[in-house]
Amino acid sequence: MRAQERTRLAILALPTTTLALAITIVSTYLGEVTHGYTQQTVVIALVIGSEGIMALWIPLLAGAESDRLRTAIGGRLPFVIAGAVPAAAALVLIGFMNSLLSVALAAAVFFAFYFVAYGPYRTLYPDLVGEDEVAGRAQGTQAAARGLGTAMALLGGGVLLSLTRALPFVVAALILFVAVIAFLLLLLRSGLPEQRREAQTVATLARRLLRLLSLRFDCTLGAQLLRETLAVERGCCSFLTIDYEPADLTLWISTDSAHGDVIAALAQALTGSAAAG
């Protein structure tokens, strides 16, 4: 592997580590914060579970929009910055809010902007890493970086939380902010990649049959981003049954009668119009 390729893999690993740290801090310790305002596990689960609702559509939508955007620093980086900076601010707010509603709102803002940054960041990989051999190493580097960020959150978050409630969130926010700014400066210094793909839509077909939604994605949508998004969704939203056929890029989502509105919301978010049966 050439020195330039090693440099780019190291640069790419920086946001992976800090994004993993931030999301792990919130998903692990948000329950401790909300437990101070309510003992109802259903309410706590709803606050934490807002991650799952946003995980299915925001990364895909932001990733597709970043394909269309053209600026002096490319289409991806503006989304990464516009997502990561508010997400860091929301992290700080989680630590200092003094009511259940305000904590829930701060958490929702964090999740939303986290995924705004995450989708376009993941689509930077095909731009920066072209060759198959390097792409394989990039996935290994990414997995190691994600594991490092998760371990840092799990090992250090509890210690910081024992000192004061706000500390793990403030530290995670500071690390996220500094890392994203450093990522931007390093990437600009090493040279911006050519933005090679342009997606026209997130989903080219949507059909709703009762509580079933069928989506067909554009062939330019990043396969790795879609797989990771679905993995998050399956872990967060047990009320959704998700099946994906990679051969024809078709996604099937079904749910029970109590969550029919979720299907309609996903159709609206991913296609721009409500799917009809």
Secondary structure, DSSP 8 states (H G I E B T S, - for coil): --HHHHHHHHHHHHHHHHHHHHHHHHHHHHHHHHHTT---HHHHHHHHHHHHHHHHHHHHHHHHHHHH---TTTTTHHHHHHHHHHHHHHHHHHHH--SHHHHHHHHHHHHHHHHHHHHHHHHHHHHH--SHHHHHHHHHHHHHHHHHHHHHHHHHHHHHHHH-TTHHHHHHHHHHHHHHHHHHHHHHHH---------S-SEEEEEEETTEEEEEE-TTS-HHHHHHHHHHHHHH-TTEEEEEETTTTEEEEEE-GGGHHHHHHHHHHHHSS----
